[in-house]
Amino acid sequence: MERFKMISSGYVFFIKNGKILLMRRKNTGYMDGHYGLPAGHIEEGETLSAGTCREMVEEVGIDLKEKNIELAHVMHRKSNDIRIDFFFVAKKWKDTPKNNEPEKCDDLQWFDLDALPKNTIPYIKTAIENYRSKIIFSEYGW
């Protein structure tokens, strides 16, 4: 019998001047038209921090260094499948974010942490709220 496997993803909170960077999904088949965070799946053979940093280059053109991200929240989530989501906060970066995947994203902008868009993906909104409340772990969708 094959063991159960969970999909793992790395997300990054880019926060500056009280604002957070969000991306609006398009043509992905999941929550299109809603805002989420720069994120991606961790691939076999890569560490969580390396995979998360790789995804930031691919999605928003920011070459994050592993030493410049800090784990902020972990979410065990049930959606169409079972996932474990790791949310990091970027402590330092130098590049300007840009939309590197216009086929999957039709808007990239900074939003006030106190006024997230109404069409923010619900679990993302919860993760941001948990981060702000210093809640390290949550379970969502069960």
N, C-alpha and C positions, 0 to 999 in steps of 0.2 A: 504494500500500500504506500502510495506517495504521500509525503508529508505536506501539510498545508503550508502555503507560501503567501506572504503578504507583499503587496506592492509598497515600496518606500519612495518617498519624494522629498526633495529639499526645496524649501522656500526661503526667500530673503526679504526682510523688512529693511528697505532703504528709507531712512527717516532723516529729514533735515528741516530745521526751522519749524517744527511742529507739523510737518506734512509728510505723508507717506506716498511712495510711488506705487501706482496701480496700473494694470493693463486690462483693456476690455477685449474679451475673447470673441473670436469670429471664425467660422468654418471649422470648428473643432469637434462638433457633435456633443459637447458637454457645456452647458451654461453659457452658450453663445449670447452676446449682448450684455453680459455681466462682467463686473470688474473683479480681478483676482490679483495675485502677487506674481512677480517673476518666480518661476519654479520649474522643476522638471523631475523626471524619474531618475533614480540612481541605477546605473547599469552594473551588470555583473563584473566583478573584478576591480571596481573602484570604491574608494572610501566615500563615506557620506559627505564629508567636507569637500573632497576633490570633485565629486559629482555635482554638488550644489554650485561650486565655483565655475565648473565647466558650463553648466546651464545658464549662468548669468552672462557669460561671454556670448553664448548662442542667442539668448533672448533679448538682452538689453545692451550688449556691447561693453559691459563693465568687467574688467579683468580683476576680479577680487582675489586677494591672497587668502589662503586658508587661515593664516594667523589673524586676519582682520574680520573674521566672522565669529559670532558667539551664539551658542545655542540658547534660544529664548523660550521655546515652547515645543512640546511634543503632543500630537493629537492622534489617538487611535480612533479611526473613523470607519463607519459603515456607510457605504453608498451603494453603487451597483455591485461593488465588491468590498473587500476588507483592505484597509490601507493604514499605513503608519506614516504620518506627516511630521517632518522635522522643520521647525521654523527658526531661522537664524536672524540675528540683527547684524547688519553691516556696520562695523565700528569705524571703518575708514575706506574710502575709495577715491579715485582721482578722475575717472572718466565721466563724461556726461551721458546719461542714459539715452538710448535711442531704440526705436522699434526695429529690431533685426529680423522679425518674422511677420511682415505685413499680411501674409496669407493666413495667419492665425490670430492677429491682433489688429484692431482698427483704431485704438486710442491708447496713448501712454501719457499719463500726467500725474502731477502731484496733487494730493487732496489733503485737506486739513484733517488731522486725526480725530477732531471732535465733530466732523461733518462728512463722514464717508458717504459716497453715493448710495442712493436707495437701492440701486441694482448691483450692490456688492454681493458676491457669492456668500450665502449665509455662513458656511463653515469658516470662510476667510474672515468675515466680520467677527465671528466668535474668537478666532485665533488672535486677531489684533486686540480685541477687548481683553482676552486672557493675558497677553503680553503686557498690556498697559496696567493690568491688575497684579502683575507678577505671579500669575498662576502658571506653573511650569508644565503641568500635565492635564489633559482633558480627554474625555471620550465623547464622541459626537455621532449621532445618527442611530444609536442602538435602541 
